[in-house]
Amino acid sequence: MTKLKPLIKKYYKVKEGQTLRQIAEAFSVSAYLLARENGLTEEVQPGQILFIPPERGNAYRACATDTKPLLCGSVENYEKRNGGGVLYPGMLVIL
């Protein structure tokens, strides 16, 4: 997916048909972190303005054999960078 252009630096207006996950991947942040930073409890709606947290590392798609310490040096670093402790194959994580 190509990078989306922010509406104003650090903010993005959701377009029809977009999902939280698509937006998170386009801005190289985890969907969990994007949801947490915006207080979301359900899917995004067209026209909604989202705060985009600053990029804090390289985005990587996790494999089945990856572990949190392997990806970020420690569990604590992983949780801090990705906004939580969730890790599953195919997930976009910040290294």
N, C-alpha and C positions, 0 to 999 in steps of 0.2 A: 504494500500500500504506500502511496506517496504521502509526503508530508503535507499536512493541512496548514493553511495560513491563519494565524491568530487574528481575530477581529481587532483587538488592541493588544499590545504586548501583555502576555500572560492571561488573556481571556479569549474564549472561543464561543461562537454562537452555533448551536446545534442545528444541522440541516435535516430536512425530511429524510427518513429512512436510515439515519445514522444510529449506531448503538454506542454505548459507553465503551465497550471493548475496542471497537474500531477507532474511536477518537483517542483512546489511551495509547493504542499501538502507533497511531500516526504521530503522536507527540513523544513517543518513547518513555512513557510512564506506565506503571502498572494500573490496571483497571481498579484494583482495590484502593490504591492511593488516590486516584482521581475521584472516586466515589467518596472517600473519607474527607478529602479536602473540600468537597462541595456539599457535604452533609446529605448525600443521596441515599435513599432507602429503596428506590425503584428505578426503572430504566429512564434514561434521559428523554426529553420531549423536544420536538422541533421548536426553535426559537429560544430555548433555554440558554442562558449564558453560563459557561463553566470557567472557573479559575483553573488555569493550567500550571501545576507546580513546576518549578524550574527543573531542567534536565540535570540529573546528578550522577551520570555515568553512562556507560554503554549499554544499549539494550541487547538482550540475548534471549533466544528461544530455548527453554530448558529441555533437557533430554531425560529419559527415564533413570539414568545412572547418576545424574547430578545431585549434589547435596548442597545445603546452605553454606557450610564452611568451605566447600570446594569453590563455590561461585563467588563468595564475598569475604572469605577469610575467617568468618565466625558467624554463628547464628545471630548474634546481636547486630552485626553489620548488615546481614541480609534483611532482618526485620526493619531496621532503620531505613534502609534504602528503598525497600519495597512496600513499606507501610503495613506490614503484618507478616505472619509466619507461614502463609500458604505457599506451597510449591508443588506443582504437578507438571508432567511432561507436556510440552507444547506451550506452556505459559511464558509470556514475555516478562523477563525480569531485568532489573537494573543491576549491573555489576559494580 
